[in-house]
Amino acid sequence: MAPTREMSLETKERIVKLLEEGNPSRMVAKDVGCSQSAVSKIWTKYKQHGMVVKAKRTGRPRKTSKRQDKQLKAICLENRKSTTKQMKHKWEEVGVNVCDRTVRNRLKEMGFQYRKAKRKPALTPKHKRTRLQWAKERQSWTVDDWMKVVFSDESRICIGQGDDSFVCHPGFRSAVLPVACTVCCTIKIMINLTWVYSVCLTTPQHTVS
């Protein structure tokens, strides 16, 4: 059954006034445009409490206690890369049976939010030494030297690499966000774009490995 529209305070006060003047409930209901039973309920509440203002409701009981919320916080901090569903399953292990939305609501209440981790290549010490050596060897190059170089750029689509989202507290600054190292994937599609000075050569290459 769909919820009924709440009667305005002005209408309730008018009903009480008409009834106090001695008008029958049927006539009052017709005058204000509501059912006779609604008029009777308002009149009964007025005689019991002396007012027609709606009493404050307690609302729906909270699904979790403060202790259980602390358990969720510990689960979240244990692995900040956990998804809402993973946290829900962990929470169920300690006896808390809630839906995914409740988990998100509790995390939001505690000030947590999902942020994207910074990305950087997973460089080994050898990679770093090689790159530094390459840069030192070319630090004195002229524009003519660089015009002889063939430049390329690429875009890679990976399958099998995990998400880089982390759950972070508002106290975290972007400068101290976790860093997700990029590694080789089991399956990848590579698209390359190569060009030289004054001539653009588009050579898409698709490789699956």
PAZA-51153 format. One record per residue (C-alpha): chain; x, y, z. Coordinates in pm, 1 decimal. Example, Ala and Ser with C-alpha at 12.3 -4.5 7.8 and 13.67 -1.06 7.14 Angstrom:
<recs>
@kette:A | u:1230.0 | v:-450.0 | w:780.0;
@kette:A | u:1367.0 | v:-106.0 | w:714.0;
</recs>
This chain:
<recs>
@kette:A | u:0.0 | v:0.0 | w:0.0;
@kette:A | u:141.1 | v:337.6 | w:-99.8;
@kette:A | u:208.4 | v:587.3 | w:182.9;
@kette:A | u:-61.1 | v:853.2 | w:223.1;
@kette:A | u:14.8 | v:1221.8 | w:206.1;
@kette:A | u:60.2 | v:1389.5 | w:544.7;
@kette:A | u:-220.0 | v:1631.5 | w:633.5;
@kette:A | u:-106.9 | v:1989.0 | w:685.4;
@kette:A | u:-113.3 | v:2152.2 | w:1027.9;
@kette:A | u:-359.3 | v:2416.5 | w:903.1;
@kette:A | u:-607.5 | v:2147.3 | w:795.4;
@kette:A | u:-583.3 | v:1969.4 | w:1131.6;
@kette:A | u:-641.9 | v:2294.7 | w:1319.4;
@kette:A | u:-944.2 | v:2369.4 | w:1099.0;
@kette:A | u:-1089.5 | v:2024.1 | w:1172.2;
@kette:A | u:-1054.5 | v:2080.3 | w:1548.2;
@kette:A | u:-1209.5 | v:2425.4 | w:1523.3;
@kette:A | u:-1511.7 | v:2299.6 | w:1325.3;
@kette:A | u:-1567.4 | v:2011.6 | w:1566.9;
@kette:A | u:-1545.0 | v:2245.1 | w:1868.2;
@kette:A | u:-1814.1 | v:2458.5 | w:1705.7;
@kette:A | u:-2043.3 | v:2155.3 | w:1713.1;
@kette:A | u:-2030.1 | v:2051.3 | w:1346.7;
@kette:A | u:-2075.8 | v:1677.0 | w:1279.0;
@kette:A | u:-1766.4 | v:1484.3 | w:1166.6;
@kette:A | u:-1928.6 | v:1394.9 | w:832.5;
@kette:A | u:-1976.9 | v:1762.5 | w:745.3;
@kette:A | u:-1624.2 | v:1850.2 | w:863.0;
@kette:A | u:-1474.9 | v:1572.8 | w:648.1;
@kette:A | u:-1662.1 | v:1702.1 | w:343.5;
@kette:A | u:-1556.5 | v:2060.0 | w:416.2;
@kette:A | u:-1181.0 | v:1989.0 | w:441.7;
@kette:A | u:-1177.0 | v:1711.6 | w:179.4;
@kette:A | u:-1073.1 | v:1408.4 | w:382.7;
@kette:A | u:-1232.2 | v:1089.1 | w:515.6;
@kette:A | u:-1452.2 | v:1080.3 | w:821.9;
@kette:A | u:-1215.8 | v:833.5 | w:989.9;
@kette:A | u:-928.1 | v:1081.1 | w:950.6;
@kette:A | u:-1137.0 | v:1348.2 | w:1121.6;
@kette:A | u:-1212.0 | v:1109.1 | w:1409.5;
@kette:A | u:-842.3 | v:1020.0 | w:1454.4;
@kette:A | u:-736.6 | v:1384.6 | w:1464.7;
@kette:A | u:-1009.8 | v:1468.7 | w:1715.4;
@kette:A | u:-913.9 | v:1172.1 | w:1937.8;
@kette:A | u:-544.3 | v:1269.8 | w:1937.8;
@kette:A | u:-636.5 | v:1629.5 | w:2015.2;
@kette:A | u:-842.0 | v:1525.1 | w:2318.5;
@kette:A | u:-560.1 | v:1296.8 | w:2440.9;
@kette:A | u:-263.2 | v:1531.1 | w:2393.2;
@kette:A | u:-423.1 | v:1873.9 | w:2363.5;
@kette:A | u:-246.3 | v:1945.2 | w:2033.9;
@kette:A | u:-250.4 | v:1845.7 | w:1667.3;
@kette:A | u:124.9 | v:1875.2 | w:1606.2;
@kette:A | u:273.5 | v:1548.3 | w:1487.0;
@kette:A | u:476.9 | v:1375.2 | w:1757.1;
@kette:A | u:844.3 | v:1315.0 | w:1687.6;
@kette:A | u:908.8 | v:965.8 | w:1557.7;
@kette:A | u:1199.6 | v:751.8 | w:1669.7;
@kette:A | u:1271.2 | v:640.0 | w:1314.0;
@kette:A | u:1400.1 | v:309.0 | w:1189.6;
@kette:A | u:1628.3 | v:125.0 | w:1435.9;
@kette:A | u:1997.2 | v:139.7 | w:1346.6;
@kette:A | u:2121.9 | v:-187.2 | w:1198.7;
@kette:A | u:2466.4 | v:-174.4 | w:1361.6;
@kette:A | u:2606.6 | v:-79.7 | w:1700.4;
@kette:A | u:2906.1 | v:144.7 | w:1772.7;
@kette:A | u:3114.0 | v:-163.4 | w:1848.6;
@kette:A | u:3024.8 | v:-318.6 | w:1512.4;
@kette:A | u:3108.1 | v:8.8 | w:1336.5;
@kette:A | u:3454.8 | v:-3.4 | w:1494.9;
@kette:A | u:3492.9 | v:-356.8 | w:1359.9;
@kette:A | u:3416.8 | v:-228.9 | w:1009.2;
@kette:A | u:3673.3 | v:49.0 | w:1051.1;
@kette:A | u:3937.5 | v:-208.2 | w:1147.9;
@kette:A | u:3843.7 | v:-421.6 | w:845.0;
@kette:A | u:3872.6 | v:-116.7 | w:618.5;
@kette:A | u:4214.7 | v:-13.9 | w:752.6;
@kette:A | u:4342.7 | v:-371.3 | w:731.3;
@kette:A | u:4325.3 | v:-359.2 | w:351.6;
@kette:A | u:4230.3 | v:-25.2 | w:200.2;
@kette:A | u:4204.7 | v:-180.3 | w:-146.5;
@kette:A | u:3910.6 | v:-396.7 | w:-36.2;
@kette:A | u:3582.1 | v:-343.2 | w:-217.6;
@kette:A | u:3252.1 | v:-284.2 | w:-40.4;
@kette:A | u:3145.3 | v:-642.9 | w:-107.8;
@kette:A | u:3471.9 | v:-782.2 | w:32.5;
@kette:A | u:3433.0 | v:-573.7 | w:349.0;
@kette:A | u:3072.6 | v:-692.4 | w:379.4;
@kette:A | u:3183.3 | v:-1057.8 | w:371.6;
@kette:A | u:3452.6 | v:-987.2 | w:633.8;
@kette:A | u:3194.8 | v:-812.0 | w:851.2;
@kette:A | u:2960.1 | v:-1109.0 | w:820.1;
@kette:A | u:3233.7 | v:-1330.9 | w:965.6;
@kette:A | u:3199.3 | v:-1145.3 | w:1297.7;
@kette:A | u:2820.2 | v:-1174.5 | w:1295.6;
@kette:A | u:2707.3 | v:-853.9 | w:1120.7;
@kette:A | u:2455.7 | v:-925.7 | w:843.8;
@kette:A | u:2398.9 | v:-610.5 | w:636.0;
@kette:A | u:2376.5 | v:-511.6 | w:268.6;
@kette:A | u:2642.4 | v:-337.5 | w:57.7;
@kette:A | u:2465.0 | v:-2.3 | w:90.6;
@kette:A | u:2488.7 | v:-17.4 | w:470.9;
@kette:A | u:2864.1 | v:-74.7 | w:443.2;
@kette:A | u:2899.0 | v:229.1 | w:216.5;
@kette:A | u:2683.0 | v:438.6 | w:450.2;
@kette:A | u:2890.9 | v:345.4 | w:756.1;
@kette:A | u:3217.8 | v:421.0 | w:575.6;
@kette:A | u:3078.4 | v:756.8 | w:467.1;
@kette:A | u:2969.1 | v:834.0 | w:823.8;
@kette:A | u:3324.2 | v:762.6 | w:942.9;
@kette:A | u:3463.4 | v:997.0 | w:677.5;
@kette:A | u:3610.5 | v:736.7 | w:441.8;
@kette:A | u:3596.2 | v:773.7 | w:64.7;
@kette:A | u:3737.8 | v:595.0 | w:-239.0;
@kette:A | u:4029.4 | v:766.0 | w:-411.0;
@kette:A | u:4229.7 | v:665.5 | w:-716.4;
@kette:A | u:4589.6 | v:574.1 | w:-638.2;
@kette:A | u:4878.3 | v:744.9 | w:-813.2;
@kette:A | u:5039.1 | v:537.6 | w:-1086.6;
@kette:A | u:5405.5 | v:496.3 | w:-1167.1;
@kette:A | u:5616.4 | v:243.8 | w:-1357.5;
@kette:A | u:5757.2 | v:-38.0 | w:-1146.5;
@kette:A | u:6123.9 | v:56.7 | w:-1197.0;
@kette:A | u:6400.8 | v:-171.7 | w:-1075.4;
@kette:A | u:6743.2 | v:-33.8 | w:-970.8;
@kette:A | u:6874.7 | v:-143.8 | w:-1311.8;
@kette:A | u:6600.6 | v:52.0 | w:-1491.9;
@kette:A | u:6688.8 | v:364.6 | w:-1293.6;
@kette:A | u:7061.1 | v:336.9 | w:-1369.4;
@kette:A | u:6994.8 | v:282.4 | w:-1740.6;
@kette:A | u:6759.2 | v:581.3 | w:-1765.0;
@kette:A | u:7000.7 | v:809.6 | w:-1581.9;
@kette:A | u:7285.8 | v:702.1 | w:-1806.8;
@kette:A | u:7072.0 | v:758.4 | w:-2118.4;
@kette:A | u:6981.4 | v:1111.2 | w:-2003.7;
@kette:A | u:7341.1 | v:1205.7 | w:-1921.0;
@kette:A | u:7462.8 | v:1090.3 | w:-2262.5;
@kette:A | u:7212.9 | v:1320.0 | w:-2438.3;
@kette:A | u:7204.2 | v:1623.8 | w:-2209.6;
@kette:A | u:7418.3 | v:1824.3 | w:-2455.4;
@kette:A | u:7221.5 | v:1735.7 | w:-2769.8;
@kette:A | u:7114.8 | v:2017.5 | w:-2999.5;
@kette:A | u:6782.3 | v:2066.4 | w:-3177.8;
@kette:A | u:6932.8 | v:1915.3 | w:-3494.7;
@kette:A | u:7025.6 | v:1602.8 | w:-3300.8;
@kette:A | u:6671.2 | v:1560.5 | w:-3168.9;
@kette:A | u:6525.3 | v:1613.6 | w:-3518.7;
@kette:A | u:6688.4 | v:1286.0 | w:-3622.2;
@kette:A | u:6506.3 | v:1089.9 | w:-3352.7;
@kette:A | u:6192.9 | v:887.2 | w:-3420.5;
@kette:A | u:5941.9 | v:946.6 | w:-3138.5;
@kette:A | u:5663.4 | v:710.9 | w:-3040.3;
@kette:A | u:5379.8 | v:691.5 | w:-2794.8;
@kette:A | u:5158.9 | v:404.7 | w:-2692.0;
@kette:A | u:4837.5 | v:319.8 | w:-2515.4;
@kette:A | u:4794.3 | v:-12.8 | w:-2342.6;
@kette:A | u:4469.6 | v:-188.2 | w:-2245.4;
@kette:A | u:4533.0 | v:-455.1 | w:-1980.6;
@kette:A | u:4320.0 | v:-746.9 | w:-1870.0;
@kette:A | u:4389.2 | v:-901.0 | w:-1533.6;
@kette:A | u:4531.0 | v:-604.5 | w:-1342.1;
@kette:A | u:4348.8 | v:-511.7 | w:-1020.9;
@kette:A | u:4171.4 | v:-186.6 | w:-949.6;
@kette:A | u:4378.8 | v:101.3 | w:-812.7;
@kette:A | u:4108.1 | v:240.7 | w:-582.2;
@kette:A | u:4189.0 | v:290.3 | w:-215.2;
@kette:A | u:3968.8 | v:378.2 | w:79.5;
@kette:A | u:4111.4 | v:695.4 | w:231.0;
@kette:A | u:4022.9 | v:905.3 | w:532.8;
@kette:A | u:3974.4 | v:1282.5 | w:478.1;
@kette:A | u:4296.1 | v:1337.2 | w:675.9;
@kette:A | u:4496.1 | v:1189.5 | w:388.1;
@kette:A | u:4648.9 | v:1445.1 | w:152.6;
@kette:A | u:4685.9 | v:1363.7 | w:-214.8;
@kette:A | u:5063.7 | v:1383.6 | w:-171.8;
@kette:A | u:5062.7 | v:1082.6 | w:60.8;
@kette:A | u:4813.2 | v:866.1 | w:-126.2;
@kette:A | u:4926.5 | v:508.8 | w:-193.3;
@kette:A | u:5110.5 | v:447.5 | w:-519.0;
@kette:A | u:5005.6 | v:164.4 | w:-748.2;
@kette:A | u:5297.9 | v:15.5 | w:-939.3;
@kette:A | u:5222.1 | v:-82.5 | w:-1297.6;
@kette:A | u:5338.3 | v:-429.3 | w:-1396.9;
@kette:A | u:5308.6 | v:-652.3 | w:-1702.2;
@kette:A | u:4970.8 | v:-818.3 | w:-1747.7;
@kette:A | u:4886.2 | v:-1162.2 | w:-1874.6;
@kette:A | u:4682.2 | v:-1014.9 | w:-2162.8;
@kette:A | u:4736.2 | v:-675.6 | w:-2322.1;
@kette:A | u:4648.6 | v:-483.8 | w:-2637.0;
@kette:A | u:4910.4 | v:-227.6 | w:-2739.6;
@kette:A | u:4841.1 | v:62.3 | w:-2980.3;
@kette:A | u:5153.8 | v:248.7 | w:-3098.3;
@kette:A | u:5185.5 | v:589.3 | w:-3267.6;
@kette:A | u:5521.6 | v:674.6 | w:-3426.5;
@kette:A | u:5631.8 | v:1004.7 | w:-3584.6;
@kette:A | u:5943.3 | v:1191.8 | w:-3697.4;
@kette:A | u:6017.3 | v:1560.0 | w:-3752.6;
@kette:A | u:5778.0 | v:1721.2 | w:-4009.9;
@kette:A | u:5636.6 | v:1380.1 | w:-4109.0;
@kette:A | u:5362.0 | v:1198.3 | w:-3915.5;
@kette:A | u:5350.9 | v:821.5 | w:-3955.7;
@kette:A | u:5054.4 | v:648.9 | w:-3796.5;
@kette:A | u:5131.5 | v:281.3 | w:-3755.4;
@kette:A | u:4880.6 | v:112.3 | w:-3525.1;
@kette:A | u:5014.8 | v:-216.2 | w:-3394.8;
@kette:A | u:4796.4 | v:-459.9 | w:-3202.8;
@kette:A | u:4974.8 | v:-724.6 | w:-2999.0;
@kette:A | u:4814.5 | v:-982.2 | w:-2774.6;
@kette:A | u:5036.3 | v:-1179.4 | w:-2540.0;
</recs>
